Amino acid sequence: MKKNKKNLYVVFPLIVFGITIIYGKSNLGYLILAFGFFAILTYYYFYKHYKKERKRYFEEVEKHISEYSSQNKSCFWEFNEEQFYYSDFKYDLKVNWSSFTKFRIVENNLILELRDNIIATFFLNKEEVGQENFDKIIHFLEAKIKNN
C-alpha cells in the first residue's frame, strides 16, 4: 500500500507536466496526461480492493474470536519426543519436530514457526504456563528445534 501511495507523488506532477505541454501546443501532453489518469485510476482500484479485503479480514478475525470465546474448550499443547500436539475448539494438529524451522521468545511469548506455512505459527505466553514450565519448554525446544 505504501508503494502504491508513493506512486501518487509521481503521478500528480506528471499530470501537471502533461497539462503544461498541452498548453504549449504539443500532442505529447495528451499522452502524458492519459498515463497520469491511468495511474490514478489504477491506484483507486487497488485502494478499493485493499479496503474491501482488509474489512473482510477483520470480520473473519472477529468471527473467529467470538467462536473461540463462546466455546468452553480450552487450548491444549503437548510437547513429546516424537511431535508437537495442539488442540483447540476447531483444530487437532500433530506436527513432527522436523516441520518447525525455529522458535523465538519475544516479550515473554514463545513463538513456534513452521517450515512451510507462515500462517500456522503457534504462540504461548509465559503467564499461561508459569516461569518454571516455560523454562522447561524452552530447554526441551532447544534440543528439538535447531534455530537458524
Summary of the structure (lengths in Angstrom):
residues: 148
radius of gyration: 25.8
end to end distance: 30.5
largest distance: 79.3
contacts: 352
relative contact order: 0.08
helix: 58%
strand: 22%
